[in-house]
Amino acid sequence: MIDESDKEVTIQEIMNKYMVSCTGITSTGWTKHIILNDGTNQYSGKLQWDSNMGYDWYSDNGNMPPESYRPEFEYVLDCITEGDR
């Protein structure tokens, strides 16, 4: 006898058994690509937020702006770029 618990589920299997509906999508996170340029140095990276972990800044090349180590850095970037979404 085949153990069904190891068998990959298929679309057809679910559709044959259930009436499937979706009541909407809840966004629990996002990523913004941000460039900071002070005329001498340029920093680029990803600002990420998710509902469980909060904010994180990930540099594209490991070069971090000095302010990135201070509290609220990520939040301030989010506020400044809020209209860019």
N, C-alpha and C positions, 0 to 999 in steps of 0.2 A: 504494500500500500504506500502511495506517495504522501509525504508529509507536506500538506498545503502551506504550512507556516513558513517554509523556505522558498516557496514559489513566488515569483514576482507578480504583483497584482497588475491587472490590465484595465484599460479604459472600458473595454466591452464588459468585463466582469462587473465593474461597479455600475455601469449604465443598465445592465440587465437586472441588477438587484435593487438599486435605489433610484428615487426621483431626486436628482441633484439640482440645487438652486443656490445662488449666492446672494446674500443680502447687502453686499457692499464690501469695499476695501478700506481697511484702516492702515494708514501710513504710520509706521513705528520708527522710521529713520530716514535720513537723507545724507547726501554728500554734495558739497560745493567745491569746485576747483577755484582756488584763490591765488592771486599774485599780489605781492607787496613789493613796492619799488620806492626807495627813498632817494633816487637819483644816482646813488653810488652802488648800492647793493640791491639785488633782486632775490626775493624768496618766493617760492611757489610750493603749493601743496594742496592737500585735501582737508577740508574741515568736515568732520562727520559728526552727526548727532543721532542717537537712538534713545528710545524711551527707557531702556534699561540701564545703559552705560553713560548717558549724557554726552558731552562733547569730547572730541579728540582731534588734534592737529597732527597730520602726517606730512612731513616735508618730502618733496619730490626727490631731493638729492642729499638729504641729511643736513643741509645748511639751515639752521633755525634762527629766526629773528630773536634778538635778546628778550623782547617782551613775552615771548612764547612760554617762558618759565614762570611768569607772574600769574597770580590768580585773575580769573575772568577774561583772559586773553581770547579764548575761543568764543565766549559769549559776546564779547565786543565785536569780533569779526562777523559773527552772525547778525548782530544788530546793524552794523554798517552795510552789509550786503543783503539785508532782508528783502529789498525790492527787486533783487536779481533773480528770484526764483520763478 
